[in-house]
Structure formats: C-alpha cells, structure tokens
Amino acid sequence: MRFIVIDGLDAAGKDTHALMIKERYESRGETVILRSHPSSDNSYGRKAKKALLGTGKKNKIKASLYYALDVFRSVRIYHGKADTVIFVRYLCGVAYVPSPFHRPLYRIFRRVLPSTEYKFFMDVSPEESLKRIEFREEVEMFENLESLNKVRKKVTELVGDWHRINTDQPIEIAHADMNRILDMLDRIDEKENKTAAIAETKQGSPLSRR
C-alpha cells in the first residue's frame, strides 16, 4: 500500500492537490481512498470543525482533541484498505496546540501513527493564505495573519524531513513539483518491492531449504 500524507497551512491547496494525486493513481487502475480532516462523516470531525469556527481557549482545546480523534479513527478504518490511501491534514495539526506542547505531541504522534516517505508539506505565505481565505464563506479561528505566522513558524520546525512544496507559485508548477517527487518515490518503492519479492521467492525455493 502507498500511504500519502498532504499537510500544511490554511489555504495552501491541500485538498486540490490531493484530488489531483487521487486522479493520478486511479488513472493507473489503482484503488484510492482519500480522507480529509476534519471529516464530516463522523462526530469527531464535525465537532472539530464546529470548534474551529468558534473562539476562545476552550474551543482551541476542543478543536485539537476532536481533530486528533478524527485522524485516529481514519487510521483505524482506512489505513491499508486500498492500493493508495491519501490523508489530508495528519500530523501538522499539533502546531495549533500552544507552545511548547506541540513538539512532544508531534513526537508522540509520529511514534504511534503510521509513517510514510510520502509526506508532503504544502507551504504558503501567510499573506497569500489570507488572500485565498477571503473567498471562503466560513473563517476559522486560526485564519488571521498573527495566527498564521505563529503556526507556520511552529510547523516549519517540525517538518524538516518532509517534501516541501511551495504553493505560492501557480498550481500547475506546484503540482509538477509534487509529481516529480511522487515519480521518484514510486521508483524507489517499486524497486524495494521487487527486491522483497525476489528474497521471498528464494526463501521459498527448494534450494534455499537445503
């Protein structure tokens, strides 16, 4: 199974790029599951979204808690259930937790949640993010310049080993950058799978059992 994580800042184009990736692999005949968090098909996701549209410290805590529960639910139900599984918003949600708690939470989640080499951080400048948010009907509590700057600073401290995509640039260029990385990762994955299959065949052959 190929497990792809698309994470990043508000209005960075996460869902748009995830849909394009979904089409990439479906066009090859693969089964694909796409989950975007907070999701609307369960109570955790709906409660997280409701809290994000509120204000105050209590809603910040509720949003973080329900968001985490929503992600854990998706892992339990959907991880490993298709050729390609795509999660939009996964680990970077811890950046919305007050400092310094975001760092230990990130380390904990990386240990307990499934990992992957297919980790993409969609980076957008806070100024460009705000321009895009202006066209939305609903604005969440973190979608202001001060909060976006704080969250971006915390996230960039955490995602040093992620594949970083600059989404300030036109969507065609950003997605071309992502496709080049996907091509590279797919080649590595295919090579590793072939090596594993050859090793398994040798172990199961009569000569290997002598």
Stockholm file with secondary structure:
# STOCKHOLM 1.0

chainA/1-210         MRFIVIDGLDAAGKDTHALMIKERYESRGETVILRSHPSSDNSYGRKAKKALLGTGKKNKIKASLYYALDVFRSVRIYHGKADTVIFVRYLCGVAYVPSPFHRPLYRIFRRVLPSTEYKFFMDVSPEESLKRIEFREEVEMFENLESLNKVRKKVTELVGDWHRINTDQPIEIAHADMNRILDMLDRIDEKENKTAAIAETKQGSPLSRR
#=GR chainA/1-210 SS CEEEEEEESTTSCHHHHHHHHHHHHHTTTCCEEEEESSCSSSHHHHHHHHHHTSCHHHHHHHHHHHHHHHHHHHHHHHTTSSSEEEEESCSGGGGGSCTTTHHHHHHHHHHHSCCCSEEEEEECCHHHHHHHHTTCSCCCTTCSHHHHHHHHHHHHHHCTTSEEEETTSCHHHHHHHHHHHHHHHHHHHHHHHHHHHHHHHHHHSTGGGC
#=GC SS_cons         CEEEEEEESTTSCHHHHHHHHHHHHHTTTCCEEEEESSCSSSHHHHHHHHHHTSCHHHHHHHHHHHHHHHHHHHHHHHTTSSSEEEEESCSGGGGGSCTTTHHHHHHHHHHHSCCCSEEEEEECCHHHHHHHHTTCSCCCTTCSHHHHHHHHHHHHHHCTTSEEEETTSCHHHHHHHHHHHHHHHHHHHHHHHHHHHHHHHHHHSTGGGC
//
